[in-house]
Amino acid sequence: MGVFDFIKNGVREMMIARPDNMKHLICFKHPDQNFPMYSQLTVDSDEVAVFFKDGRVVGVLPPGRHTLQTQNIPFLNNIVNKFTGGDVFISEIFFVKTTPIYNVPFGGNSGKTADPTLGVLVTPRYNGFMSVVVADPVQFVVAYAGQAGGADNERLLMWITGLFLNGVKQTLGDFAVKRKLTFIDLSAYTTEFVQSFVANSQTMTNTGLRLLEVGRFDIVFDNADQKKLDDAYAIVAGQLVAARAEVERERIAIGKAEAQAKQKQFELDQKYNQDARYVQNLAGNWQNYAAGSAIMGAGEGMREHGVGDGLAGLGAQVAIGANVGGAMAGAFTNQPQFAVGAPQQQAPTQAPQQQGGAATCPKCGARQPQGKFCQECGTSLAPQRKFCTGCSQELIPPTVKFCGNCGTSTAAPTQASGG
């Protein structure tokens, strides 16, 4: 066997794995980019192996032991070095931890930021602990190899905390705006803010990382920034107190107005009920009630204007009030009464002449008690109706000299009709 064959057979038995002294690294890049066909690749249970070439990921192998050959791992065809007859692969291999990384410290500031409520420009400083995990090894290798590809955890964790602080700056502003908080108020909402940031840490998610939790999160300001915030907060707080006081005054005024309206309505209801009972039980009807009210009103008016002091004045008040009340009662009493559908009564015709409760016969002139016919001559005692000879209009009363409708003289013969 020649020297070349010996070397070739020896390379085939090459073992690829993460060295023991590198087990603590989050991301370890294997130093050798050339490895032969049939090499044995060992991937630990808490990691994956990512094959990276020419700026792109060509494949991923899960935990376990793998024999590198194109027959059982097809993506290896993309990294075969054809100049060696297909016996050698050329690729960068990254071993990436997939278990959570706990107690990662962070600290620093995200630059000048305007308080969303107070408008003051300050520089918040953050510090605390967090835990992360590589959720997407492929995306992580692409972002990490292109920006912070190194072999030590310190450099990688600086990159991760930088991503974290950039995300905090954006999320913190949105959180404060939505809840109308100042940076001073945020100290009481850190737990809620952290939960919101963990659920929406897009900046880290885009690099294949996922934020699991934030163990502690503090926001601090230097003395100058703290004073600016305190002064601005005092002004806003004073305005808020004044606004609240004005609202309270308006609430009290509205309450008083409502109470007065209710009291007035109660008095009106009482007056109405009292008047209704008076009319029903005492006055008997609205005419009498109106007359009584007029008497009281007239007397009170004279007293207010100084008319009639003493007993004489009291008598005058009563007399005038009685006259007014009587007039009103008479006005009510003398009003014609109408009923819906009732026939209208015509004016009565001339009744028989009555003297001392007796009737006089229109024919013979005999006086006699009331009756329908004359006891002397039998003539009807019913009223005699007369009609105009010109227009036939009934003459009322029958003794008129001229017709009120056409002006014809009643001296001419008229039509008469007995009742």
Secondary structure, DSSP 8 states (H G I E B T S, - for coil): --HHHHHHHHHHT-EE---GGGTT-SEEE-S--EEETTEEEEE-TTEEEEEEETTEEEEEE-SEEEEE-TTT-GGGGGGEEGGGTS-EEE-EEEEEE-S-EEEEEEEEE---EE-TTT--EE--EEEEEEEEEES-HHHHHHHHHHH---S-HHHHHHHHHHHHHHHHHHHHHHHHHHHT--TTGGGGSHHHHHHHHHHT-HHHHTTTEEEEEEEEEEEE--HHHHHHHHHHHHHHHHHHHHHHHHHHHHHHHHHHHHHHHHHHHHHHHHHHHHHHHHIIIII-SHHHHHHHHHHHHHHHHHHHTT-S-HHHHHHHHHHHHHHHHHHHHHHHHTS----TT------------EETTEEE-TTT--EEES-SB-TTT--B-S--EEE-TTT--EESSTT-SB-TTT--BTTS--EEE--
